[in-house]
Amino acid sequence: MREYGARTALVVVDVQNDFAHPEGSLYVAGAPQAIAAANREIERAREAGALVAYTQDWHPEQTPHFARDGGIWPVHCVGGSWGAELHDELLAPEDAPRVRKGVDGEDGYSGFTVRDVERGEQAATELEGLLRLRGVEHVLVAGLATDYCVKETALDALRLGFETTVLRDAIRAVDLEPGDGERALEAMREAGAQLA
């Protein structure tokens, strides 16, 4: 059983309609099962007084991140749209912190950093500061999708010195290429993440 406490944070990555709803533009197969598992973890974390933070892709209408503007992805999670909202079935109290990424057109795979698509420069989001302010030492990661935003968030958490656990039952992969999800799990494990 995973333990939660004051020095633990659960980071719920991008459980948004475009990824988690069958009508979303980038629906991830198995999202309902991941949401159910994430909700169990959210309840346990909140009962123990642990921080629960949510990340959201929050793109402008035009960004080099989108295929129509030179990127690889269909239009998704445009700020203020239905697709960008957290899924209705996800337990997400209004007072919980939400970290929005990709706001200025950057790639925002990690909850901790964004990258300028044209210049390659990285910048921090507010997530690390939120965790440091609460004295967090251990980060647990849930959400979508294993092979992109979950992986990059976990790798950044490790890079920043947090003990990191990836909750396998509360994540799902896009698998653009067969096996991407399993390769992502292996990359996280090799970097030092615990897979629970």
Secondary structure, 3 states (H helix, E strand, C coil): CCCCCCCEEEEEECCEHHHHCCCCCCCCCCHHHHHHHHHHHHHHHHHCCCEEEEEEECECCCCCCEHHHCCCECCCCECCCHHHCECCCCCCCCCCCEEEECCCCCECCCCCEEECCCCCCEEECCHHHHHHHCCCCEEEEEEECHHHHHHHHHHHHHHCCCEEEEEEEEEECCCCCCCHHHHHHHHHHHHCCEEC
